[in-house]
Amino acid sequence: MPLPVDQTLIDDGKLRYLLDAEHPQNAGKAAFFNQHGFSTDRLDELAAALRSHLENGADAIAGPHGIRLVCDAPLPSPDGRAPWVRSVWQIDVGSARPRFITAYPLRRRP
């Protein structure tokens, strides 16, 4: 499925959450993203990396609220490494724009 990567919606609040080591339910994700060079001072880097990540393609799953997109691929990171990450997006009913939901490290490459 061709994805309109240039039209993605990424809420800065979701990016801040991914990088928030103080959040009790998010310390693991934050440590992972921070150790790969992402920071709240440069949210645009994480947003660009996630858009680039989605360019790898995604599995589409139809649901009641739209199409859920799941992308398992290396994520380009500021430290030069490309860890395997799953990013989850949704194209809501009535929209054509993928909306970022979350991302997390994959323990193993698929």
N, C-alpha and C positions, 0 to 999 in steps of 0.2 A: 504494500500500500504506500503510495507516495505521500510523504508527510510535509506539511507546510512549515518547515522548521523556522523559517524567517518570521513566522507569525505567532510563535509560541508566546504564551502568557506565563510569566514567572513572577510570583509575588515575593518582594524582598523579605517579607515576614517569614516565609517558608525557608528562605536561604539563611536568615538569621537563626531560625530554629535549628537547622542542620548544623550550624557552627557553634551553638550555645552549649558549652561544656558544663554550665551551671544547672541546666534543666535536668531534673531527676530521671526523666525517661529517655534522655538523649545523649548522655555522656559518651557512650561508645561511638555513636555516629560522629559526634563532634570531634572526638580525639582522632578518628580516622581521617576526616576531611582536613583537620588542622595539620596533622602530620604530613599531609601531602601538599601543604603550602597554601591552602585556602584560608581566608580570614574575613572577619566582618568588616575590615577596613577596605576590602576590595571585593565587594559582592558581585561586581560586574564580571570578574574572572570566573567565579563559580557559575554564573548565569551563562556565560559564553561556553564554558566547558560542557554544561548540561545540554545546550543547544547542539553543540558539536557531537555529543554522545548520541543524541536522538537521530542524527544523520546516519547512524549505522543501521537504522531500521528498527522495527519493533513488532512484537506479536500483538495483534489486535483481538480484543475480547469484547463482544457486544454485551451490554448490560442495560438495566432499566433507565439509567441516567445518561447513557451515551456509550462511547467506545473507549474502553480502557486500553492504553498502550503500555506495553512492558518491554523495556530495552535492556538487554544484558550485553555489555560490551566494555572495553577499556575506556576509562574516563581520562582525557588529557588533564594533567595537573601542573601547577606552577613549579613543582620541584622536578619536573621532567619525567617522572614515572607515569605510568598509565595503569592504575589499579582497576581490576574488574569491579564494576558497579552495576546495580540494577536501578534504573530510574523508571518511575511510574508517572504516567500522564493520562489525561482524560480529554476527549473531545465531547463536550456536552451536547445533548440533544439540541438541535437548532443552531449549532455553532460549527465552524470549520477549523477552529483554532485549538491546537493542543494546549492544555493547561497543566502546568507542573503540579504534581501531587507530593512526591517524596523521592528520595534516593537513599540507598544504603549499600555497604560493601557486600560483595559476594565472597563467600569463603573459598569457593572453587570456581574455576572457569567452567562455563556450561559446555 
